[in-house]
Amino acid sequence: MDRDKTGSVPRRSYFRRRLGTFFLFTALAGTGIMVYGYMPKYPSRYLYDRSVSYPSYRAADTTAREFDPELFWMIELAGSLYEERDYGGAALVYDKLYSLYPDAGLPEDALYFSGLSYLFSGDPDKAVTLLGAIPLNGSEYSADARWFLALAYLARSENLAARVILEEITGQHENPYAERARELVEQIKTKRWF
């Protein structure tokens, strides 16, 4: 730093430093505003909390084939816990069920309600796995499963995957979730500008 004979800093250096600081601050602020503008207006968890609904339990269809009585009993126990809105308890029973009967080929309704139990108890990773296993067509749970699969992706903060599924739902006009999916896609697309 240049000093004059009196030991003080010349005015010109002082103003150059201040001007450099000003430009640095302006550049950082501008970058922050640009990044902030590309952020979604609504956080994923907010969208999930606003969109989630809790469907009522429908008993498992076990008439199509024979089940081990203990397996049937565990499915019914998990269903009764789900009915009582004890989603964590239902998820624990489904965990036990999957560990005891890994190759049992559970009915779709058990897959569906186990996926919902995991989602509502705060484990969207398992919910994605189970809800994604339900066939897209030919199942009475396919429309509901796709909707809740999108919500599970939102709970995991995976907006792109959720958006793909929601746009698929909006293309199906007979789907009961089409209008809600359209609104949710618009909210996901909305970016934050101040």
C-alpha positions in Angstrom: 0.0 0.0 0.0 1.4 3.4 -1.0 1.7 6.0 1.8 2.6 9.6 1.4 5.2 11.4 3.5 2.7 11.9 6.4 2.0 8.2 6.6 -1.6 8.4 5.4 -3.0 6.4 2.5 -3.6 8.5 -0.7 -7.2 9.1 -1.6 -6.8 7.5 -4.9 -6.0 4.0 -3.5 -8.8 4.3 -0.9 -11.4 4.9 -3.6 -10.0 2.1 -5.8 -10.3 -0.3 -2.9 -13.9 0.8 -2.2 -14.8 0.6 -5.9 -13.4 -3.0 -6.0 -15.4 -3.9 -3.0 -18.5 -2.4 -4.5 -18.0 -4.4 -7.8 -17.3 -7.6 -5.9 -20.5 -7.2 -3.8 -22.6 -6.4 -6.9 -21.3 -9.5 -8.6 -22.0 -11.7 -5.7 -25.5 -10.3 -5.1 -26.3 -10.7 -8.8 -25.2 -14.3 -8.8 -27.3 -14.9 -5.7 -30.4 -13.4 -7.2 -29.9 -15.5 -10.4 -29.5 -18.7 -8.4 -32.5 -17.8 -6.2 -34.6 -17.2 -9.3 -34.0 -20.7 -10.5 -35.1 -22.3 -7.3 -38.6 -23.7 -7.1 -41.2 -21.4 -5.5 -42.7 -24.3 -3.5 -40.4 -26.7 -1.7 -41.1 -30.4 -2.4 -42.2 -31.1 1.2 -44.7 -28.2 1.1 -46.2 -29.6 -2.1 -46.4 -33.1 -0.6 -48.0 -31.9 2.6 -50.6 -29.9 0.6 -51.4 -32.8 -1.7 -51.5 -35.8 0.5 -54.8 -37.5 1.4 -55.3 -40.6 3.4 -57.5 -43.2 1.6 -59.5 -45.6 3.7 -58.5 -49.3 3.9 -60.2 -51.9 1.7 -59.8 -55.5 2.9 -57.4 -57.8 1.1 -58.7 -60.0 -1.7 -57.7 -63.5 -0.7 -60.4 -65.4 -2.6 -58.3 -65.6 -5.8 -55.9 -68.1 -4.3 -54.9 -69.8 -1.1 -52.8 -68.1 1.4 -51.0 -69.4 4.5 -53.4 -68.6 7.4 -50.6 -66.8 9.3 -49.8 -64.6 6.2 -53.5 -63.8 5.8 -53.7 -62.9 9.5 -50.7 -60.6 9.2 -52.2 -58.8 6.2 -55.4 -58.3 8.2 -53.5 -57.1 11.2 -51.6 -54.5 9.1 -54.9 -53.5 7.6 -56.6 -52.9 10.9 -53.6 -50.8 12.1 -53.8 -48.8 8.9 -57.6 -48.3 9.5 -56.8 -46.9 12.9 -54.3 -44.5 11.3 -51.3 -46.2 13.0 -49.2 -46.1 9.9 -46.0 -46.8 11.7 -47.4 -49.9 13.3 -48.8 -51.1 10.0 -45.4 -50.5 8.4 -43.7 -52.6 11.1 -46.2 -55.5 10.5 -45.5 -55.2 6.7 -41.8 -55.3 7.4 -42.2 -58.5 9.4 -44.5 -59.9 6.6 -41.9 -59.2 3.9 -39.1 -60.8 6.0 -41.1 -63.9 6.8 -42.6 -64.3 3.3 -40.2 -62.8 0.8 -41.5 -64.9 -2.1 -45.2 -65.1 -1.2 -46.4 -63.0 -4.1 -48.6 -60.7 -2.0 -51.8 -59.4 -3.5 -51.8 -55.9 -5.1 -53.9 -54.4 -2.3 -51.3 -55.5 0.3 -48.6 -53.9 -1.9 -50.7 -50.7 -2.2 -51.5 -50.3 1.5 -48.0 -51.3 2.6 -46.6 -48.6 0.3 -49.0 -46.1 1.8 -48.1 -47.1 5.3 -44.4 -46.5 4.6 -45.2 -43.2 2.9 -47.4 -41.9 5.7 -45.0 -43.1 8.4 -42.1 -41.2 6.9 -40.3 -43.8 4.7 -40.8 -42.7 1.1 -37.9 -44.9 -0.1 -39.8 -48.1 0.6 -43.0 -46.5 -0.6 -41.5 -45.9 -4.0 -40.3 -49.5 -4.3 -43.7 -50.9 -3.3 -46.0 -48.5 -5.2 -43.8 -48.8 -8.3 -44.3 -52.6 -8.2 -48.1 -52.2 -8.9 -48.9 -52.8 -12.6 -49.8 -49.7 -14.6 -52.8 -51.2 -16.2 -55.4 -53.8 -15.2 -55.3 -53.1 -11.5 -58.0 -51.3 -9.5 -55.1 -49.7 -7.6 -53.1 -48.5 -10.6 -54.5 -44.9 -10.7 -54.2 -44.4 -6.9 -50.7 -46.1 -6.8 -49.4 -43.7 -9.6 -50.7 -40.7 -7.7 -49.1 -41.7 -4.4 -45.9 -42.8 -6.2 -45.6 -39.2 -7.4 -46.2 -37.9 -3.9 -43.5 -40.3 -2.6 -41.1 -38.8 -5.1 -42.0 -35.4 -3.8 -41.4 -36.5 -0.3 -38.0 -37.6 -1.4 -37.4 -34.2 -3.0 -37.2 -35.7 -6.5 -39.3 -33.2 -8.3 -38.4 -34.4 -11.8 -39.5 -38.0 -11.3 -42.7 -36.7 -9.6 -43.3 -34.3 -12.5 -43.0 -37.1 -15.1 -45.5 -39.3 -13.3 -47.9 -36.3 -12.8 -47.7 -35.4 -16.4 -48.5 -39.0 -17.3 -51.6 -38.7 -15.0 -52.8 -35.5 -16.6 -52.8 -37.3 -20.0 -55.3 -39.8 -18.6 -58.6 -37.9 -18.6 -60.5 -40.7 -16.9 -58.0 -40.7 -14.0 -59.6 -39.2 -10.8 -56.4 -37.4 -10.0 -55.9 -35.7 -13.4 -57.0 -32.2 -12.2 -55.0 -32.3 -9.0 -52.0 -33.6 -10.9 -52.3 -30.7 -13.4 -52.3 -28.2 -10.5 -49.3 -29.9 -8.9 -47.3 -29.8 -12.1 -47.9 -26.1 -12.4 -46.7 -25.6 -8.9 -43.6 -27.6 -9.5 -42.8 -25.6 -12.6 -43.2 -22.3 -10.9 -39.9 -20.6 -10.1 -39.2 -18.1 -7.4 -38.6 -14.5 -8.4 -38.3 -12.4 -5.3 
